[in-house]
Amino acid sequence: MLRTTTSKILCRGTARNVISLHRLANPNLSVGLLNKRDLTFPTSPDKASAVETMPIVQTLIAPSPDSLGFSESKVKKGHRPIYLDMQATTPTDPRVLDAMMPYFTQQYGNPHSRTHAYGWESEKAVETAREHVADIIGADVKDIVFTSGATESNNLSIKGVARFYKSSKKHIITTNIEHKCVLDSCRVLSEEGFDVTYLPVQPSGLIDLNQLAESIRPDTSLVSIMTVNNEIGVTQPMEEIGKICRSKKVFFHTDAAQAVGKIPLDVNKMNIDLMSISGHKIYGPKGVGALYSRRKPRVRLEALQSGGGQERGLRSGTVPTPLVAGLGEACRIAKEEMQYDSDRIKLLSKRLIDGITSQVQNVVRNGDPTSSYPGCVNLSFAYIEGESLLMALKDIALSSGSACTSASLEPSYVLRALGADDDMAHSSIRFGIGRFTTEQEIDLVVDRVVRHVDKLREMSPLWEMVQEGIDLKSIQWSQH
C-alpha cells in the first residue's frame, strides 16, 4: 500500500542530508550516501525520436529475459528499481512538495482574483516563484512567463518569433540533435513556407561556430540551439553562440530544460533572448515550466492560444499556483545547492564510468567527455543490443539511447548525427545521475552492468569472432 509523507527537512551542514519522499510501505531499503529512504520514482524513459517520420515496419516481439538466459527480475512488494533516468524526469524534492501543499489545501485562490485575500495570497506566491526562476538564470523578473513546461515554451518561442516576423524574415536555424518538440516545431514552420537550416554537429556533439555564423542570413529571425542535450549530455558553447547571434542581430533561443539548476546560466552574459525551462527536470512538479522572453531589447512573439491575456498576453489561462510555487522553490533550492550537487554528481559519474570501463572492453562514451553535463552518461556497448541489456537490468530504471519502438527500429537520431554506426547506436544506454543518487546505487549498477554485458557477449557470435582476432569489417556478409 502506498503511503505518502511530507515533512519539513532537518538538514545537516549545507542543508543536504535529507530525505523523506513519497514512500512505499517498506522501511528496509538501503539508506546510502544521503540517508535516503524508500523513493517512489517514475519509470517511463525519455526516448529520443527520429527527425523524420519512419516507415511503418512489422511489430517485433522482444525476447523475454528467460529466453536470453536470465531469470526475470521481479520487483518485490515494497521495493523499487534503482532510478537512473534523471533526463526523463526527476523525483520531486520533499521541500518542493512542502512549498506546494498550502496552495492545494488552504490558500487555493485564483491568482488573478484581485478583490479578496485568497487571490492576493496566491498572486504573491506566483510572483515570489517568478523571482526565484528569474534569479537562477540572471534575468529580470518581468521577463518570466509561466507555461505548462519546456515543450510549450519551445513551441511558443520558435513558432511565436517566426510567425510574428514572417513578413520580413522567414529563415530559422537549429541543429539536427534538438529535442523532438523543437524539430517538430521547425517542421510545422517548413510546411508554412519557412526555410529551416539544420546545422550538423561534429562527432563530439558540438556545433561548428564558424558554420553557424556562415548560415545566418539577412532574413534569419531565430537561432534555436539547446544548452545541454537530453540524450548525450553535451553542453554547447552558449556564450560564443550568443555573441554570434547578437552581432548578426538575430534572436537566440535555447532549450535549457536539461541545464537550468545544473550548470550556471546567465541570460545577459550569454546574450540569450529566449529560454525554455521545465519544472520536473529540476526536482519540481510536472505540468509546469517557464519561458524567459527578453523585453530589452524586446522579443516579439505571436501567442499560441487566446484567452484572458495572462502572462503578458503570451500565455492565456489561469496560472496554477501550486505548480508555480513548486517550480519557484525548485529553482531556489537548485541555485543554493548547485555547487554541492555538481561536485557530488561529478564524483558519482566518474565512479560509474571508471567502474564500467575498467572491467568491460569496447565501451564508447557518446559525446564530448569534457564539454558535457556529468549527470548524463551515454555509453555504447559493442556487440550487444541496448534493449537486451535493458531487459536484463530490470531492477534498474535506465533509458536506451536507441529510439526503438514497436513501430520503428531506427537507432537514435542524435547518435546517428554524431556519426555513430547503427550497431553502436543500438547498443547505447543512458545513465542519469541526480541529487538523490547514492554511491551504493552506483556500485550496484556497475556490478549489474558488467555482469550482464559479459553474459550477453558470451551469446554473441560476433563477440566470439572478435576474441579470435577476426576483423569484422573484412567479412563479406551474404545477403539472404
C-alpha positions as CSV (number, residue, x, y, z in Angstrom):
1,M,0.0,0.0,0.0
2,L,1.4,3.4,-0.9
3,R,1.9,5.8,2.0
4,T,2.6,9.4,1.3
5,T,4.5,11.6,3.8
6,T,5.5,15.2,3.6
7,S,7.8,16.6,6.2
8,K,10.0,19.6,6.9
9,I,13.6,18.7,6.1
10,L,16.0,18.5,9.0
11,C,19.2,19.5,7.3
12,R,22.8,18.9,8.3
13,G,25.7,21.1,7.2
14,T,24.6,22.7,3.9
15,A,21.0,21.6,4.2
16,R,21.7,18.4,2.3
17,N,21.4,15.2,4.3
18,V,17.8,14.7,3.5
19,I,15.2,12.8,2.8
20,S,11.6,12.0,3.2
21,L,9.8,11.5,-0.1
22,H,6.6,9.8,-1.2
23,R,7.5,6.4,0.1
24,L,6.3,2.8,-0.2
25,A,5.4,0.9,2.9
26,N,8.8,-0.8,3.4
27,P,11.3,0.7,5.7
28,N,14.1,-1.7,4.8
29,L,15.5,-0.1,1.6
30,S,19.2,0.7,1.9
31,V,20.0,4.2,3.2
32,G,23.0,5.1,1.2
33,L,25.0,8.3,0.9
34,L,22.2,10.7,1.7
35,N,20.3,8.6,4.3
36,K,17.7,8.1,1.6
37,R,14.5,6.4,2.5
38,D,12.3,4.5,0.1
39,L,11.9,6.6,-3.0
40,T,8.9,6.4,-5.4
41,F,10.2,7.1,-8.9
42,P,8.6,7.3,-12.3
43,T,9.6,4.7,-14.8
44,S,8.8,6.0,-18.3
45,P,12.0,6.5,-20.3
46,D,12.5,9.7,-22.2
47,K,13.3,8.1,-25.5
48,A,14.5,10.1,-28.4
49,S,12.5,10.1,-31.7
50,A,13.7,10.2,-35.2
51,V,13.8,13.6,-37.0
52,E,11.7,12.4,-39.9
53,T,8.7,10.0,-39.8
54,M,10.0,6.5,-40.1
55,P,8.4,3.9,-42.4
56,I,6.0,1.5,-40.8
57,V,7.5,-1.8,-40.0
58,Q,6.2,-5.1,-38.7
59,T,5.9,-5.2,-34.9
60,L,8.6,-7.4,-33.5
61,I,8.1,-9.2,-30.2
62,A,11.1,-8.8,-28.0
63,P,12.5,-12.0,-26.4
64,S,11.9,-12.5,-22.7
65,P,14.8,-12.3,-20.2
66,D,14.3,-16.0,-19.6
67,S,14.9,-16.8,-23.3
68,L,18.1,-14.9,-23.1
69,G,19.4,-16.9,-20.2
70,F,18.4,-14.6,-17.4
71,S,15.9,-15.2,-14.7
72,E,13.3,-12.4,-14.9
73,S,13.9,-9.9,-12.1
74,K,10.6,-9.1,-10.4
75,V,10.1,-6.1,-8.3
76,K,9.2,-7.3,-4.9
77,K,6.4,-5.6,-3.0
78,G,7.8,-2.6,-1.2
79,H,10.9,-2.3,-3.4
80,R,11.5,-0.1,-6.4
81,P,14.2,-0.3,-9.1
82,I,17.2,2.0,-8.7
83,Y,16.4,5.1,-10.6
84,L,19.0,6.4,-13.1
85,D,16.8,8.1,-15.7
86,M,17.1,11.7,-14.5
87,Q,16.9,13.1,-18.0
88,A,13.4,11.7,-18.3
89,T,12.2,13.2,-15.1
90,T,13.5,13.8,-11.5
91,P,11.8,13.0,-8.2
92,T,10.1,15.9,-6.6
93,D,12.2,17.3,-3.8
94,P,10.3,17.0,-0.5
95,R,10.9,20.7,0.2
96,V,9.2,21.5,-3.1
97,L,6.2,19.4,-2.1
98,D,6.0,21.2,1.2
99,A,6.0,24.5,-0.6
100,M,3.2,23.4,-2.8
101,M,0.8,21.8,-0.3
102,P,-0.7,25.0,1.2
103,Y,-1.9,26.1,-2.3
104,F,-3.8,22.8,-2.7
105,T,-5.4,22.8,0.7
106,Q,-5.8,26.2,2.2
107,Q,-4.6,29.1,0.0
108,Y,-6.4,27.9,-3.1
109,G,-7.5,31.3,-4.5
110,N,-7.2,32.2,-8.2
111,P,-4.0,34.4,-8.5
112,H,-5.9,36.6,-11.0
113,S,-8.7,37.4,-8.5
114,R,-7.9,40.9,-7.2
115,T,-10.9,41.5,-4.9
116,H,-10.1,39.3,-1.9
117,A,-7.4,37.8,0.2
118,Y,-7.5,34.4,-1.4
119,G,-6.5,35.9,-4.7
120,W,-3.9,38.2,-3.2
121,E,-2.0,35.4,-1.3
122,S,-2.0,33.3,-4.5
123,E,-0.7,36.2,-6.6
124,K,2.0,36.8,-4.0
125,A,3.1,33.1,-4.2
126,V,3.2,33.3,-8.0
127,E,5.3,36.5,-8.0
128,T,7.7,35.0,-5.4
129,A,8.1,32.0,-7.6
130,R,8.7,34.3,-10.6
131,E,11.6,35.9,-8.7
132,H,13.2,32.6,-8.0
133,V,13.0,31.5,-11.6
134,A,14.5,34.8,-12.8
135,D,17.2,34.7,-10.2
136,I,18.6,31.3,-11.2
137,I,19.2,32.5,-14.8
138,G,20.1,36.1,-14.1
139,A,17.0,37.5,-15.7
140,D,14.7,40.4,-15.0
141,V,11.6,39.1,-13.1
142,K,9.3,40.7,-15.6
143,D,10.8,38.6,-18.4
144,I,9.5,35.3,-16.9
145,V,6.3,33.8,-18.4
146,F,4.9,30.7,-16.8
147,T,3.9,27.8,-19.1
148,S,3.0,24.1,-18.8
149,G,6.6,23.0,-19.5
150,A,9.5,23.2,-21.8
151,T,7.6,21.7,-24.7
152,E,5.1,24.6,-24.7
153,S,7.9,27.1,-24.1
154,N,9.8,25.7,-27.1
155,N,6.7,25.9,-29.3
156,L,5.9,29.4,-28.2
157,S,9.5,30.6,-28.8
158,I,10.0,29.1,-32.2
159,K,6.6,29.5,-33.7
160,G,5.9,32.8,-31.9
161,V,9.0,34.5,-33.2
162,A,8.8,33.0,-36.7
163,R,5.1,34.0,-37.2
164,F,5.5,37.5,-35.8
165,Y,8.4,38.4,-38.1
166,K,7.3,36.4,-41.1
167,S,6.7,39.4,-43.3
168,S,10.4,40.2,-43.5
169,K,12.2,37.2,-42.0
170,K,11.4,33.6,-42.9
171,H,14.6,31.7,-42.1
172,I,15.3,29.8,-38.9
173,I,18.4,27.9,-37.8
174,T,18.6,24.9,-35.4
175,T,20.6,21.7,-35.1
176,N,19.9,18.1,-36.0
177,I,20.2,16.9,-32.4
178,E,17.5,19.1,-30.8
179,H,14.6,17.8,-28.7
180,K,11.7,16.3,-30.7
181,C,9.4,19.3,-29.9
182,V,11.9,21.7,-31.4
183,L,12.4,19.7,-34.6
184,D,8.6,19.2,-35.0
185,S,8.0,22.9,-34.5
186,C,10.5,23.6,-37.2
187,R,8.9,21.0,-39.5
188,V,5.5,22.7,-39.0
189,L,7.0,26.0,-39.9
190,S,8.6,24.5,-43.0
191,E,5.1,23.4,-44.1
192,E,4.0,27.0,-43.6
193,G,6.7,28.2,-46.0
194,F,9.6,29.0,-43.7
195,D,13.1,28.0,-44.6
196,V,14.8,26.0,-41.8
197,T,18.6,25.2,-41.7
198,Y,19.6,22.2,-39.6
199,L,23.2,22.5,-38.6
200,P,25.1,19.3,-38.3
201,V,27.2,18.5,-35.3
202,Q,30.7,17.2,-35.0
203,P,31.5,13.7,-33.7
204,S,31.8,15.3,-30.3
205,G,28.2,16.6,-30.5
206,L,29.3,20.2,-30.5
207,I,28.3,22.6,-33.3
208,D,30.8,24.3,-35.6
209,L,30.7,28.0,-34.6
210,N,32.0,29.1,-38.0
211,Q,29.3,27.2,-39.8
212,L,26.7,28.8,-37.5
213,A,28.0,32.3,-38.4
214,E,28.1,31.5,-42.1
215,S,24.5,30.1,-42.0
216,I,22.9,33.4,-40.7
217,R,21.3,35.4,-43.5
218,P,19.6,38.8,-43.7
219,D,16.2,37.1,-43.4
220,T,17.2,34.9,-40.4
221,S,14.9,35.6,-37.5
222,L,15.9,33.0,-34.9
223,V,18.7,30.6,-33.9
224,S,17.5,27.8,-31.6
225,I,20.2,25.6,-30.0
226,M,19.7,23.6,-26.9
227,T,22.1,24.1,-23.9
228,V,22.5,20.5,-22.7
229,N,21.5,17.6,-24.9
230,N,18.9,15.4,-23.3
231,E,20.5,12.2,-24.7
232,I,24.2,12.6,-24.6
233,G,24.7,15.5,-22.1
234,V,26.8,17.6,-24.4
235,T,26.9,21.3,-23.4
236,Q,27.1,23.8,-26.3
237,P,29.2,26.9,-26.1
238,M,26.4,29.2,-25.2
239,E,28.3,32.4,-24.6
240,E,30.0,32.1,-28.0
241,I,26.7,31.3,-29.8
242,G,25.1,34.3,-28.1
243,K,27.9,36.6,-29.3
244,I,27.4,35.5,-32.9
245,C,23.7,35.9,-32.8
246,R,23.9,39.4,-31.1
247,S,26.5,40.6,-33.7
248,K,24.3,39.4,-36.5
249,K,21.1,40.9,-34.9
250,V,19.1,37.6,-34.8
251,F,17.3,36.3,-31.8
252,F,18.8,33.4,-29.8
253,H,16.6,30.8,-28.2
254,T,17.8,27.8,-26.2
255,D,16.0,24.8,-24.8
256,A,17.6,24.7,-21.3
257,A,15.3,22.1,-19.8
258,Q,18.3,19.9,-19.0
259,A,20.6,22.7,-18.0
260,V,18.7,25.0,-15.6
261,G,19.7,24.3,-12.0
262,K,22.5,22.0,-13.1
263,I,25.1,24.4,-14.7
264,P,25.5,28.2,-14.1
265,L,23.4,30.2,-16.6
266,D,23.3,34.0,-17.2
267,V,21.0,35.2,-20.0
268,N,22.7,38.5,-20.2
269,K,26.2,37.3,-20.2
270,M,25.2,34.6,-22.8
271,N,23.1,37.1,-24.9
272,I,20.1,34.7,-24.7
273,D,16.8,36.2,-25.8
274,L,14.5,33.2,-25.2
275,M,15.0,30.3,-22.8
276,S,12.7,27.3,-22.1
277,I,12.6,25.8,-18.6
278,S,11.0,22.7,-17.2
279,G,9.8,22.1,-13.7
280,H,10.1,18.3,-13.5
281,K,13.7,18.3,-14.7
282,I,14.9,20.2,-11.6
283,Y,13.1,18.2,-8.8
284,G,10.0,20.2,-9.2
285,P,6.4,19.2,-10.3
286,K,5.3,18.0,-13.7
287,G,3.0,20.2,-15.7
288,V,4.7,23.5,-15.2
289,G,7.6,25.3,-16.8
290,A,8.6,28.8,-17.8
291,L,9.8,30.9,-20.8
292,Y,12.3,33.6,-20.4
293,S,11.4,36.2,-23.1
294,R,13.6,39.3,-23.2
295,R,12.0,42.7,-23.1
296,K,15.1,44.9,-23.5
297,P,15.7,44.7,-26.5
298,R,12.2,43.3,-26.8
299,V,11.4,40.0,-28.5
300,R,8.0,40.0,-30.1
301,L,6.0,36.7,-30.1
302,E,2.7,35.7,-31.6
303,A,0.8,33.9,-28.9
304,L,-0.3,30.3,-29.5
305,Q,-3.6,30.5,-27.6
306,S,-6.3,33.1,-26.9
307,G,-8.0,33.9,-23.6
308,G,-7.7,36.2,-20.7
309,G,-4.4,37.7,-21.6
310,Q,-2.4,36.4,-18.6
311,E,1.4,36.3,-18.6
312,R,1.9,39.5,-20.7
313,G,-0.7,38.2,-23.2
314,L,1.7,35.4,-24.2
315,R,0.1,32.6,-22.3
316,S,-3.6,33.0,-21.5
317,G,-5.1,30.8,-18.9
318,T,-5.2,30.6,-15.1
319,V,-1.7,30.2,-13.6
320,P,-1.6,27.0,-11.5
321,T,-0.4,28.5,-8.2
322,P,0.6,25.2,-6.5
323,L,2.7,24.1,-9.5
324,V,4.3,27.5,-10.0
325,A,5.1,27.7,-6.3
326,G,6.8,24.3,-6.6
327,L,8.8,25.4,-9.6
328,G,9.9,28.5,-7.8
329,E,11.0,26.5,-4.8
330,A,12.8,24.0,-7.0
331,C,14.8,26.9,-8.6
332,R,15.6,28.4,-5.2
333,I,17.0,25.1,-3.9
334,A,18.8,24.4,-7.2
335,K,20.6,27.7,-7.1
336,E,21.5,27.4,-3.4
337,E,22.8,23.9,-3.7
338,M,24.1,23.8,-7.3
339,Q,27.8,23.7,-6.5
340,Y,27.3,20.9,-3.9
341,D,25.1,18.9,-6.3
342,S,27.5,19.4,-9.2
343,D,30.6,18.3,-7.2
344,R,28.8,15.3,-5.9
345,I,27.4,14.2,-9.3
346,K,30.8,14.6,-10.9
347,L,32.2,12.1,-8.4
348,L,29.4,9.6,-8.9
349,S,29.7,10.0,-12.7
350,K,33.4,9.2,-12.6
351,R,32.7,6.3,-10.2
352,L,30.2,4.9,-12.7
353,I,32.3,5.4,-15.9
354,D,35.6,4.1,-14.3
355,G,33.8,1.2,-12.7
356,I,32.4,0.0,-16.0
357,T,35.2,0.8,-18.4
358,S,37.8,-0.7,-16.1
359,Q,36.0,-4.1,-16.3
360,V,34.4,-4.1,-19.8
361,Q,36.1,-3.8,-23.1
362,N,34.8,-1.9,-26.2
363,V,32.8,0.7,-24.4
364,V,32.4,4.1,-26.0
365,R,31.2,7.2,-24.3
366,N,29.0,9.2,-26.7
367,G,29.5,12.9,-26.8
368,D,32.3,15.2,-25.8
369,P,33.6,14.0,-22.4
370,T,34.8,17.5,-21.3
371,S,32.0,19.7,-22.6
372,S,29.2,17.8,-21.1
373,Y,27.0,17.6,-18.0
374,P,28.3,14.8,-15.8
375,G,24.9,13.6,-14.7
376,C,24.1,12.4,-18.2
377,V,26.3,9.5,-19.3
378,N,25.6,7.8,-22.6
379,L,27.6,4.6,-23.2
380,S,27.6,2.2,-26.2
381,F,28.5,-1.4,-25.5
382,A,29.8,-3.0,-28.7
383,Y,28.4,-6.4,-29.8
384,I,25.2,-6.3,-27.8
385,E,21.8,-4.7,-28.2
386,G,20.9,-1.9,-25.8
387,E,17.4,-3.2,-25.5
388,S,18.6,-6.6,-24.5
389,L,20.8,-5.1,-21.8
390,L,17.8,-3.0,-20.5
391,M,15.7,-6.2,-20.3
392,A,18.4,-7.8,-18.2
393,L,18.7,-4.8,-15.9
394,K,15.1,-4.9,-14.8
395,D,16.0,-3.8,-11.3
396,I,17.5,-0.5,-12.7
397,A,15.4,2.2,-14.3
398,L,17.5,3.3,-17.3
399,S,16.9,4.5,-20.8
400,S,18.2,3.2,-24.1
401,G,19.8,5.7,-26.4
402,S,18.1,3.9,-29.2
403,A,14.7,5.2,-30.4
404,C,13.3,1.8,-30.9
405,T,9.6,1.3,-30.5
406,S,7.1,-1.2,-31.8
407,A,6.7,1.0,-34.9
408,S,10.3,1.9,-35.6
409,L,13.6,0.0,-35.3
410,E,15.6,3.0,-36.2
411,P,18.5,4.0,-33.9
412,S,18.7,7.3,-32.1
413,Y,18.9,10.2,-34.5
414,V,21.2,12.0,-32.0
415,L,23.8,9.3,-32.1
416,R,23.5,9.0,-35.9
417,A,24.1,12.7,-36.1
418,L,27.4,12.1,-34.3
419,G,28.4,9.6,-36.9
420,A,27.9,6.5,-34.8
421,D,27.3,3.2,-36.7
422,D,23.8,1.8,-36.4
423,D,25.1,-1.1,-34.3
424,M,26.8,1.2,-31.8
425,A,23.8,3.5,-31.7
426,H,21.5,0.5,-31.0
427,S,23.8,-0.6,-28.2
428,S,23.7,2.6,-26.2
429,I,22.4,3.1,-22.7
430,R,21.8,6.5,-21.0
431,F,22.6,6.7,-17.2
432,G,21.0,9.7,-15.5
433,I,22.6,10.6,-12.1
434,G,20.9,13.1,-9.8
435,R,20.6,14.7,-6.4
436,F,19.4,11.6,-4.6
437,T,21.6,9.0,-6.3
438,T,23.9,7.2,-3.8
439,E,27.3,5.6,-4.0
440,Q,25.8,2.3,-3.1
441,E,23.4,2.5,-6.0
442,I,26.2,3.4,-8.5
443,D,28.3,0.4,-7.2
444,L,25.4,-1.9,-7.6
445,V,24.6,-0.6,-11.1
446,V,28.3,-1.1,-12.1
447,D,28.2,-4.7,-10.9
448,R,24.9,-5.5,-12.7
449,V,26.0,-3.9,-16.0
450,V,29.4,-5.6,-16.0
451,R,27.8,-9.0,-15.2
452,H,25.1,-8.8,-17.8
453,V,27.2,-7.3,-20.6
454,D,29.5,-10.3,-20.1
455,K,26.6,-12.7,-20.3
456,L,25.2,-11.1,-23.4
457,R,28.5,-11.1,-25.2
458,E,29.0,-14.8,-24.4
459,M,25.9,-15.4,-26.5
460,S,27.1,-13.2,-29.3
461,P,28.9,-14.9,-32.3
462,L,30.3,-11.5,-33.3
463,W,32.0,-11.2,-29.9
464,E,33.4,-14.6,-30.3
465,M,34.9,-13.7,-33.6
466,V,36.4,-10.5,-32.3
467,Q,38.0,-12.5,-29.4
468,E,39.6,-14.8,-32.0
469,G,41.1,-11.7,-33.7
470,I,38.8,-11.7,-36.8
471,D,38.3,-8.2,-38.3
472,L,34.5,-8.0,-38.8
473,K,34.9,-5.2,-41.4
474,S,36.8,-7.6,-43.6
475,I,34.0,-10.1,-43.7
476,Q,31.7,-10.1,-46.8
477,W,28.3,-10.8,-45.4
478,S,26.0,-12.6,-47.8
479,Q,22.5,-11.2,-48.3
480,H,19.5,-13.5,-47.8
